[in-house]
Amino acid sequence: MKKIYSIIIAAVFLFSCAEKDFKVTIENPAGFDRMMELVEIPIDSVKGKVTVSDSSVYVVQTAEGEVIPSQVTYDRKIVFRPQLKANESKSFIITTGEAQSFEPKTFGRFITERKDDFAWENDCVAFRIYGPALKETDGPSNGIDAWFKRTNNLIIDKWYKDDLAGVASYHDDHGEGLDDYKVGRTLGAGAMAPYVDNKLWLNENFTSEELLDNGPLRTTFKLTYKNLDVNGQSVAESRTISLDAGSQLSKVVQAYTIKAPMNVAAGIVKRETGDSIITSLEKGYVVYAEPKTEKVSGIYLGLVFPNGIDESKVESYEVLNPVSKKKDTHSHVLAITVQQPNIPVTYYTGYGWSQFGFPALADFEKYIRNFSEGLRQPLVVKYK
């Protein structure tokens, strides 16, 4: 009887230990504020210390006990925003509790009602990539389209609905922003392609999509493309794209199935006149200022490579649209690096707008410079 009693006591003790709160301290080692950045806590580092039951979820609290928005991602991470100033540290408690509803700050979906676009956004920016149905009418394009927002509201569903109903075209600014970005047969606002024999090898529209996360703090999805012929070699391609709340930049994990190292390039469309380019190979970023159009001005695009850029160059080419039979000349600002076999290339792409947070090009370059530095000085997580 004593033995059974001892086993019960031990089981209760272990269960109570597994249920206790788990303290983490997050430090910002950089000399600039990081108020919008999300921190990632692997669930495996919490599992065994905090146990989630069928009726509970992980909950993140401040040291004072306030519950803050958090999310468990598809790749088993707890993400939340610690809001750290330069060189600041804060403690948080990971515990369990009832599921709560937080206001979504990110969103994405497959837009079947508009020729299979995939669109995604957060409270700062919005983008889309063209799907298979559009290829039949407009010709192929695997570039990224940027929708210029000047509202913290999520607008994708509204803009599509109003545009399709003929109420308000998203190509005009009705107070929340507009789509005035021209993509065509290019990489658009930061897509990637193989760069072999000093040539871009452009793929076509994605063939399948999978939504992996959808807010409130991070939206993630995967696009798969048809195999691409690169100098006679068949190369499979996929992109896993994620966007965090408060970020100007989407994270792209670009994967090609290759047996030997291959040069790849992310590109931003270069216009003919009225633009400017800022490149830092050392810090791994490119900033491009779009020229003013009849509808918009002060658009700044950026690429950031955590592992650096080998080369940046401007390149032009001619392409024939198989549907319209029209021949066009396009130019890109390219950021070139190397993909190793079985190791996808990770980079970030996005934009800023003078009407929504970045009054001048210098402001956006500072954001990109700090973003790049933040990747090299990630937030430090300490467990207690």
RODO-2510 file (C-alpha; in nm, 4 decimals, decimal comma):
residues 384
     n   res          X          Y          Z
     1     m     0,0000     0,0000     0,0000
     2     k     0,2854     0,2370     0,0847
     3     k     0,4414     0,1611    -0,2534
     4     i     0,1204     0,2473    -0,4412
     5     y     0,0816     0,5633    -0,2340
     6     s     0,4394     0,6665    -0,3158
     7     i     0,3784     0,6154    -0,6886
     8     i     0,0670     0,8342    -0,6757
     9     i     0,2571     1,1096    -0,4908
    10     a     0,5386     1,0937    -0,7478
    11     a     0,2928     1,1132    -1,0375
    12     v     0,1196     1,4141    -0,8848
    13     f     0,4554     1,5804    -0,8256
    14     l     0,5651     1,5283    -1,1862
    15     f     0,2324     1,6516    -1,3195
    16     s     0,2459     1,9639    -1,1054
    17     c     0,6031     2,0326    -1,2195
    18     a     0,4985     1,9951    -1,5819
    19     e     0,2129     2,2403    -1,5262
    20     k     0,4189     2,5186    -1,3690
    21     d     0,4860     2,8495    -1,5438
    22     f     0,7976     2,8809    -1,7579
    23     k     0,9984     3,2045    -1,7458
    24     v     1,1948     3,3373    -2,0424
    25     t     1,4024     3,6521    -2,0706
    26     i     1,4386     3,8234    -2,4079
    27     e     1,7330     4,0554    -2,4709
    28     n     1,7920     4,3020    -2,7533
    29     p     2,1697     4,3129    -2,8123
    30     a     2,1420     4,5860    -3,0772
    31     g     2,1800     4,9577    -3,0323
    32     f     1,8399     5,0370    -3,1865
    33     d     1,4792     4,9779    -3,0838
    34     r     1,2988     4,6629    -3,1962
    35     m     0,9420     4,7366    -3,0994
    36     m     0,7700     4,5453    -3,3796
    37     e     0,9872     4,2345    -3,4122
    38     l     0,8568     3,8909    -3,3131
    39     v     1,0607     3,6505    -3,1024
    40     e     1,0423     3,2746    -3,1598
    41     i     1,0366     3,0202    -2,8771
    42     p     1,0664     2,6578    -2,9986
    43     i     0,7906     2,4476    -2,8451
    44     d     1,0453     2,1738    -2,7778
    45     s     1,2145     2,4083    -2,5299
    46     v     0,8836     2,4531    -2,3450
    47     k     0,7463     2,1020    -2,3769
    48     g     0,7847     1,9099    -2,0524
    49     k     0,7908     2,2308    -1,8518
    50     v     0,4456     2,3537    -1,9498
    51     t     0,1867     2,0945    -2,0466
    52     v    -0,1021     2,1802    -2,2758
    53     s    -0,4213     1,9822    -2,2241
    54     d    -0,7076     1,9241    -2,4663
    55     s    -0,8866     2,2276    -2,3254
    56     s    -0,5925     2,4686    -2,2954
    57     v    -0,3336     2,6440    -2,5103
    58     y    -0,0004     2,8156    -2,4559
    59     v    -0,0406     3,1651    -2,3118
    60     v     0,2261     3,4356    -2,2936
    61     q     0,2207     3,6882    -2,0095
    62     t     0,4356     3,9848    -1,9196
    63     a     0,6222     3,9811    -1,5890
    64     e     0,3265     4,1751    -1,4458
    65     g     0,0833     3,9031    -1,5532
    66     e    -0,0739     4,0729    -1,8574
    67     v    -0,1646     3,8315    -2,1376
    68     i    -0,0234     3,9468    -2,4718
    69     p    -0,0986     3,8247    -2,8273
    70     s     0,0903     3,5119    -2,9264
    71     q     0,0679     3,2389    -3,1874
    72     v     0,1844     2,8796    -3,2291
    73     t     0,3171     2,8370    -3,5830
    74     y     0,3080     2,5374    -3,8151
    75     d     0,6776     2,4708    -3,7515
    76     r     0,6236     2,4432    -3,3748
    77     k     0,7241     2,7848    -3,2479
    78     i     0,5547     3,0214    -3,0055
    79     v     0,5842     3,3744    -3,1428
    80     f     0,5066     3,7018    -2,9697
    81     r     0,6228     4,0641    -2,9661
    82     p     0,8493     4,1566    -2,6706
    83     q     0,8749     4,5268    -2,7746
    84     l     1,2364     4,5918    -2,6787
    85     k     1,4205     4,9195    -2,6888
    86     a     1,7925     4,9367    -2,7651
    87     n     1,9918     4,6999    -2,5358
    88     e     1,6803     4,6318    -2,3267
    89     s     1,5723     4,2986    -2,1781
    90     k     1,2337     4,1815    -2,0497
    91     s     1,1002     3,8685    -1,8842
    92     f     0,7873     3,6818    -1,9899
    93     i     0,5917     3,3864    -1,8565
    94     i     0,4775     3,1008    -2,0796
    95     t     0,1887     2,9171    -1,9202
    96     t    -0,1405     2,7575    -2,0231
    97     g    -0,4961     2,8827    -2,0327
    98     e    -0,8099     2,9066    -2,2395
    99     a    -0,7810     2,9969    -2,6062
   100     q    -0,8188     3,3692    -2,6619
   101     s    -0,9085     3,5679    -2,9701
   102     f    -0,6535     3,8316    -3,0686
   103     e    -0,7114     4,0892    -3,3401
   104     p    -0,5492     3,9511    -3,6576
   105     k    -0,2579     4,1571    -3,7865
   106     t    -0,1728     3,9268    -4,0803
   107     f    -0,3791     3,7484    -4,3425
   108     g    -0,3416     3,5531    -4,6647
   109     r    -0,5504     3,3380    -4,8958
   110     f    -0,5895     3,1810    -5,2386
   111     i    -0,8068     3,4183    -5,4409
   112     t    -1,0002     3,1753    -5,6628
   113     e    -1,2472     3,4468    -5,7624
   114     r    -0,9653     3,6526    -5,9245
   115     k    -0,7855     3,4018    -6,1488
   116     d    -0,6018     3,2190    -5,8693
   117     d    -0,3977     3,5011    -5,7167
   118     f    -0,2383     3,4295    -5,3824
   119     a    -0,2471     3,7473    -5,1730
   120     w    -0,1049     3,8203    -4,8293
   121     e    -0,0757     4,1217    -4,6013
   122     n    -0,0143     4,2560    -4,2534
   123     d    -0,0904     4,5871    -4,0860
   124     c     0,1767     4,7641    -4,2953
   125     v     0,2065     4,6100    -4,6430
   126     a     0,0330     4,3795    -4,8930
   127     f     0,1440     4,1576    -5,1823
   128     r     0,0224     3,9003    -5,4309
   129     i     0,1598     3,6374    -5,6673
   130     y    -0,0163     3,5228    -5,9812
   131     g    -0,1705     3,1777    -6,0098
   132     p    -0,2401     2,9305    -6,2920
   133     a    -0,5689     3,0776    -6,4180
   134     l    -0,4110     3,4154    -6,5021
   135     k    -0,1459     3,2552    -6,7226
   136     e    -0,4061     3,1642    -6,9845
   137     t    -0,5168     3,5243    -7,0366
   138     d    -0,2112     3,7362    -6,9487
   139     g     0,0788     3,5030    -7,0154
   140     p     0,3266     3,3642    -6,7605
   141     s     0,4569     3,5609    -6,4612
   142     n     0,6120     3,4429    -6,1358
   143     g     0,6952     3,7893    -6,0011
   144     i     0,5746     3,9469    -5,6771
   145     d     0,3199     4,2273    -5,6990
   146     a     0,3177     4,4963    -5,4287
   147     w    -0,0053     4,6602    -5,3110
   148     f     0,0694     4,9971    -5,1556
   149     k    -0,1235     5,0307    -4,8283
   150     r    -0,1645     5,3376    -4,6112
   151     t    -0,3846     5,1861    -4,3449
   152     n    -0,3287     4,9435    -4,0597
   153     n    -0,6494     4,7648    -4,1548
   154     l    -0,6453     4,4348    -4,3436
   155     i    -0,7746     4,5193    -4,6897
   156     i    -0,7256     4,2194    -4,9214
   157     d    -1,0805     4,0860    -4,9066
   158     k    -1,2313     4,4343    -4,9298
   159     w    -1,0217     4,5426    -5,2276
   160     y    -1,0920     4,2251    -5,4231
   161     k    -1,4637     4,2347    -5,3434
   162     d    -1,5050     4,5992    -5,4419
   163     d    -1,2943     4,5596    -5,7564
   164     l    -1,4785     4,2511    -5,8805
   165     a    -1,8150     4,4117    -5,8063
   166     g    -1,7196     4,7239    -6,0009
   167     v    -1,7599     4,9379    -5,6885
   168     a    -1,3987     5,0572    -5,6586
   169     s    -1,0914     4,9566    -5,8554
   170     y    -0,7875     4,8688    -5,6442
   171     h    -0,5796     5,0410    -5,9115
   172     d    -0,7089     5,3725    -5,7748
   173     d    -0,6521     5,5141    -5,4267
   174     h    -0,9811     5,5474    -5,2365
   175     g    -0,8168     5,6435    -4,9075
   176     e    -0,6408     5,3163    -4,8125
   177     g    -0,3847     5,2811    -5,0916
   178     l    -0,3739     5,1122    -5,4312
   179     d    -0,2049     4,8669    -5,6658
   180     d     0,0057     5,0757    -5,9021
   181     y     0,2999     4,8351    -5,9353
   182     k     0,3816     4,6935    -6,2793
   183     v     0,5112     4,3348    -6,2847
   184     g     0,4623     4,1731    -6,6268
   185     r     0,7189     3,9063    -6,7212
   186     t     0,9596     4,0049    -6,4446
   187     l     1,0497     3,9146    -6,0879
   188     g     0,8468     4,2148    -5,9754
   189     a     0,9065     4,3237    -5,6165
   190     g     1,1726     4,0743    -5,5174
   191     a     1,1033     3,7247    -5,6517
   192     m     1,3933     3,4893    -5,7281
   193     a     1,5135     3,2914    -6,0298
   194     p     1,8191     3,0863    -6,1243
   195     y     2,0951     3,3023    -6,2688
   196     v     2,3014     3,0714    -6,4887
   197     d     2,5327     3,1676    -6,7751
   198     n     2,4676     3,5342    -6,6973
   199     k     2,0973     3,4861    -6,7651
   200     l     1,7774     3,4778    -6,5621
   201     w     1,5727     3,1597    -6,6009
   202     l     1,2176     3,2696    -6,5239
   203     n     0,9568     3,0158    -6,4192
   204     e     0,5821     3,0481    -6,4785
   205     n     0,2838     3,0927    -6,2452
   206     f     0,2639     2,8685    -5,9385
   207     t     0,0830     2,5361    -5,9826
   208     s    -0,0246     2,4679    -5,6227
   209     e    -0,0515     2,6500    -5,2907
   210     e    -0,0699     2,5563    -4,9239
   211     l    -0,1628     2,7909    -4,6392
   212     l     0,0425     2,6983    -4,3302
   213     d    -0,0252     2,9824    -4,0820
   214     n    -0,2844     3,2582    -4,0916
   215     g    -0,2396     3,5004    -3,8056
   216     p    -0,2894     3,6661    -3,5776
   217     l     0,0831     3,7502    -3,5823
   218     r     0,2254     3,5503    -3,8737
   219     t     0,0933     3,4255    -4,2059
   220     t     0,2886     3,1540    -4,3886
   221     f     0,2202     2,9742    -4,7148
   222     k     0,4013     2,7542    -4,9647
   223     l     0,3874     2,7827    -5,3431
   224     t     0,5018     2,5048    -5,5744
   225     y     0,6006     2,5606    -5,9355
   226     k     0,6436     2,3366    -6,2369
   227     n     0,9935     2,2027    -6,2979
   228     l     1,2105     2,4597    -6,4693
   229     d     1,4506     2,3808    -6,7533
   230     v     1,7851     2,5421    -6,6722
   231     n     2,0308     2,4698    -6,9513
   232     g     1,8786     2,1269    -7,0052
   233     q     1,8589     2,0448    -6,6355
   234     s     1,5134     1,9942    -6,4817
   235     v     1,4947     2,1903    -6,1562
   236     a     1,2015     2,1724    -5,9108
   237     e     1,1079     2,4980    -5,7377
   238     s     0,9112     2,6002    -5,4298
   239     r     0,8756     2,9159    -5,2209
   240     t     0,7737     2,9311    -4,8579
   241     i     0,6749     3,2874    -4,7735
   242     s     0,5893     3,4322    -4,4340
   243     l     0,4943     3,7790    -4,3154
   244     d     0,4959     3,8964    -3,9535
   245     a     0,2771     4,1634    -3,8014
   246     g     0,4449     4,5028    -3,8087
   247     s     0,7095     4,4095    -4,0655
   248     q     0,7671     4,5791    -4,4003
   249     l     0,9358     4,2659    -4,5366
   250     s     0,8204     3,9150    -4,6230
   251     k     1,0543     3,6258    -4,5519
   252     v     1,1134     3,4012    -4,8549
   253     v     1,2637     3,0530    -4,8306
   254     q     1,3434     2,9659    -5,1920
   255     a     1,4244     2,6027    -5,2693
   256     y     1,5573     2,4505    -5,5916
   257     t     1,6342     2,0807    -5,6215
   258     i     1,9899     2,0802    -5,7531
   259     k     2,2904     1,8481    -5,7368
   260     a     2,5573     2,1185    -5,7611
   261     p     2,5785     2,4817    -5,6427
   262     m     2,3781     2,7201    -5,8602
   263     n     2,3733     3,0974    -5,8856
   264     v     2,0352     3,2519    -5,8050
   265     a     1,9157     3,6120    -5,8097
   266     a     1,6360     3,8021    -5,6438
   267     g     1,5314     4,0980    -5,8515
   268     i     1,3427     4,4262    -5,8351
   269     v     1,2061     4,5673    -6,1598
   270     k     1,4107     4,8667    -6,2730
   271     r     1,2204     5,1435    -6,4479
   272     e     1,3672     5,3467    -6,7329
   273     t     1,4133     5,6831    -6,5588
   274     g     1,3586     5,8727    -6,2357
   275     d     1,4721     5,5963    -6,0000
   276     s     1,7683     5,5381    -5,7685
   277     i     1,9569     5,2376    -5,6332
   278     i     2,1400     5,1878    -5,3029
   279     t     2,3437     4,8702    -5,2562
   280     s     2,5434     4,7384    -4,9610
   281     l     2,7117     4,4067    -5,0357
   282     e     2,8739     4,4166    -4,6932
   283     k     2,5421     4,4420    -4,5102
   284     g     2,3552     4,2303    -4,7629
   285     y     2,0844     4,4658    -4,8846
   286     v     1,9555     4,6515    -5,1892
   287     v     1,7188     4,9503    -5,1774
   288     y     1,5386     5,0731    -5,4874
   289     a     1,3357     5,3938    -5,5179
   290     e     1,0550     5,3725    -5,7735
   291     p     1,0053     5,6748    -5,9986
   292     k     0,6967     5,8877    -5,9506
   293     t     0,3919     5,7827    -6,1537
   294     e     0,0631     5,9585    -6,2269
   295     k    -0,0900     5,7902    -5,9208
   296     v     0,1843     5,7410    -5,6639
   297     s     0,5246     5,8614    -5,5481
   298     g     0,7694     5,7805    -5,2705
   299     i     0,7730     5,4004    -5,3111
   300     y     1,0888     5,2307    -5,1826
   301     l     1,1598     4,8591    -5,2263
   302     g     1,4180     4,6533    -5,0424
   303     l     1,5935     4,3158    -5,0465
   304     v     1,7831     4,1780    -4,7463
   305     f     2,0009     3,8649    -4,7486
   306     p     2,1027     3,7362    -4,4021
   307     n     2,4034     3,5553    -4,5479
   308     g     2,5096     3,8398    -4,7723
   309     i     2,5061     3,9159    -5,1440
   310     d     2,7847     3,8044    -5,3765
   311     e     2,7084     4,0593    -5,6469
   312     s     2,4556     4,3242    -5,7423
   313     k     2,3998     4,4319    -6,0998
   314     v     2,1467     4,5812    -6,3405
   315     e     2,0498     4,3609    -6,6318
   316     s     1,8052     4,3974    -6,9223
   317     y     1,6442     4,1391    -7,1492
   318     e     1,3758     4,0975    -7,4139
   319     v     1,0830     3,8596    -7,3766
   320     l     0,7909     3,7593    -7,5984
   321     n     0,4491     3,7199    -7,4351
   322     p     0,3059     3,3953    -7,5777
   323     v    -0,0536     3,5181    -7,5331
   324     s    -0,0373     3,8785    -7,6571
   325     k     0,2557     3,8057    -7,8951
   326     k     0,4028     4,1353    -7,7769
   327     k     0,7763     4,1705    -7,7270
   328     d     0,8870     4,3699    -7,4221
   329     t     1,2189     4,4818    -7,2765
   330     h     1,2574     4,4599    -6,8980
   331     s     1,5349     4,5472    -6,6542
   332     h     1,6098     4,4284    -6,3008
   333     v     1,8250     4,5326    -6,0113
   334     l     1,9618     4,1911    -5,9161
   335     a     2,1034     4,0601    -5,5888
   336     i     2,3000     3,7465    -5,6728
   337     t     2,4029     3,4645    -5,4404
   338     v     2,4567     3,0870    -5,4534
   339     q     2,2215     2,8103    -5,3507
   340     q     2,3900     2,4947    -5,2268
   341     p     2,2272     2,1538    -5,2810
   342     n     1,9600     2,0780    -5,0172
   343     i     2,0016     2,4228    -4,8563
   344     p     1,7300     2,6734    -4,9560
   345     v     1,8145     3,0418    -4,9859
   346     t     1,6472     3,2621    -4,7251
   347     y     1,6000     3,6313    -4,7914
   348     y     1,3524     3,9141    -4,7263
   349     t     1,1696     4,1447    -4,9632
   350     g     0,9236     4,4308    -4,9180
   351     y     0,8622     4,8013    -4,9442
   352     g     0,7938     5,1290    -4,7682
   353     w     0,5844     5,4281    -4,8744
   354     s     0,6311     5,7965    -4,8057
   355     q     0,2584     5,8221    -4,7250
   356     f     0,2733     5,5508    -4,4609
   357     g     0,5690     5,5698    -4,2276
   358     f     0,8694     5,6552    -4,4452
   359     p     0,8752     6,0244    -4,5378
   360     a     1,2005     5,9958    -4,7333
   361     l     1,4251     5,7348    -4,8938
   362     a     1,6755     5,7791    -4,6104
   363     d     1,4102     5,6671    -4,3600
   364     f     1,3461     5,3452    -4,5483
   365     e     1,7174     5,2774    -4,5947
   366     k     1,7633     5,3145    -4,2181
   367     y     1,4847     5,0616    -4,1644
   368     i     1,6496     4,8173    -4,4064
   369     r     1,9922     4,8715    -4,2498
   370     n     1,8563     4,8039    -3,9014
   371     f     1,6588     4,5036    -4,0269
   372     s     1,9765     4,3590    -4,1771
   373     e     2,1715     4,4280    -3,8585
   374     g     1,8930     4,2685    -3,6538
   375     l     1,9314     3,9449    -3,8503
   376     r     2,2989     3,9444    -3,7559
   377     q     2,2181     4,0265    -3,3918
   378     p     1,9059     3,8196    -3,3251
   379     l     1,7059     3,8626    -3,0080
   380     v     1,8631     3,6559    -2,7304
   381     v     1,6355     3,4106    -2,5473
   382     k     1,7342     3,2918    -2,2010
   383     y     1,5394     3,0243    -2,0178
   384     k     1,4986     3,0123    -1,6397
***
